[in-house]
Amino acid sequence: MALITSQTFFQREPLGVDEAVCVRRTKAAQMLAVSVSTLDRLVKAGDITCLKLPGCVLFRVDTLRAWASQRESCDDARGGTTQCVANPNNTPAA
């Protein structure tokens, strides 16, 4: 059995997006292919949630993927999403 020293214990490779639980704003914006300011607007509008910590804002990778999947299934060929967001089941109004 190999001895784990403090030096080897703390030497870790950075996590990739597939392994990370949370990412910072810049990486989150890159994952969604939007600007950081657009991401900030989505947070302000309540479309995407984040974890606010002193000195940094984190986004759960699962939350970003779920939001992107929802948008992908709602987008139509013209790029419109308003009806689907307001009507998630995409059913006709009564």
C-alpha positions as CSV (number, residue, x, y, z in Angstrom):
1,M,0.0,0.0,0.0
2,A,1.4,3.4,-1.0
3,L,2.0,6.0,1.6
4,I,0.0,9.2,1.0
5,T,1.9,12.3,2.0
6,S,0.6,15.8,2.3
7,Q,2.5,16.7,-0.9
8,T,0.8,14.0,-3.0
9,F,-2.5,14.5,-1.3
10,F,-2.8,18.1,-2.4
11,Q,-1.5,17.6,-5.9
12,R,-4.7,17.2,-8.0
13,E,-5.3,17.7,-11.6
14,P,-7.9,20.4,-12.3
15,L,-11.4,19.0,-12.8
16,G,-12.8,19.1,-16.2
17,V,-16.4,20.3,-16.8
18,D,-17.6,16.6,-16.9
19,E,-16.3,16.1,-13.3
20,A,-16.9,19.6,-11.8
21,V,-20.0,20.2,-9.7
22,C,-19.8,24.0,-10.1
23,V,-18.1,26.4,-12.5
24,R,-17.4,30.2,-12.3
25,R,-19.2,32.8,-14.4
26,T,-16.9,32.9,-17.3
27,K,-16.9,29.1,-17.7
28,A,-20.7,29.0,-17.3
29,A,-21.1,31.6,-20.0
30,Q,-18.8,29.6,-22.3
31,M,-20.8,26.4,-21.6
32,L,-24.0,28.2,-22.7
33,A,-22.3,30.0,-25.6
34,V,-23.5,33.4,-24.3
35,S,-21.6,36.4,-23.0
36,V,-21.1,36.9,-19.3
37,S,-23.4,39.9,-19.3
38,T,-26.1,37.8,-20.9
39,L,-25.6,35.2,-18.2
40,D,-25.9,37.9,-15.6
41,R,-29.2,39.0,-17.1
42,L,-30.5,35.5,-17.1
43,V,-29.6,35.3,-13.3
44,K,-31.2,38.6,-12.6
45,A,-34.4,37.5,-14.5
46,G,-34.5,34.3,-12.4
47,D,-34.0,32.0,-15.4
48,I,-30.8,30.5,-14.1
49,T,-29.8,30.1,-10.4
50,C,-26.4,30.5,-8.9
51,L,-24.5,30.1,-5.7
52,K,-23.3,33.5,-4.4
53,L,-20.2,33.2,-2.2
54,P,-18.0,36.0,-0.9
55,G,-15.8,37.0,-3.8
56,C,-17.3,34.6,-6.4
57,V,-20.4,33.4,-8.1
58,L,-20.7,29.7,-8.9
59,F,-23.1,27.8,-11.2
60,R,-24.0,24.2,-10.9
61,V,-23.1,22.3,-14.1
62,D,-26.3,20.3,-13.8
63,T,-28.4,23.5,-13.6
64,L,-26.7,24.8,-16.8
65,R,-27.2,21.6,-18.7
66,A,-30.9,21.4,-17.6
67,W,-31.5,25.0,-18.7
68,A,-29.8,24.4,-22.1
69,S,-31.8,21.2,-22.6
70,Q,-35.0,23.0,-21.8
71,R,-34.2,25.8,-24.2
72,E,-33.2,23.3,-26.9
73,S,-36.5,21.5,-26.8
74,C,-38.4,24.8,-26.8
75,D,-36.6,26.7,-29.5
76,D,-38.3,26.8,-32.9
77,A,-36.7,27.4,-36.3
78,R,-37.1,31.2,-36.0
79,G,-35.3,31.3,-32.6
80,G,-38.4,32.1,-30.7
81,T,-38.8,30.8,-27.2
82,T,-41.3,33.2,-25.5
83,Q,-44.3,30.9,-26.0
84,C,-42.5,27.8,-24.7
85,V,-41.1,29.5,-21.7
86,A,-44.5,31.0,-20.8
87,N,-46.2,27.7,-21.7
88,P,-43.7,24.9,-20.8
89,N,-46.0,22.1,-22.0
90,N,-46.5,23.9,-25.4
91,T,-50.2,23.5,-25.2
92,P,-52.7,25.9,-26.9
93,A,-54.1,28.6,-24.7
94,A,-57.6,28.0,-23.5
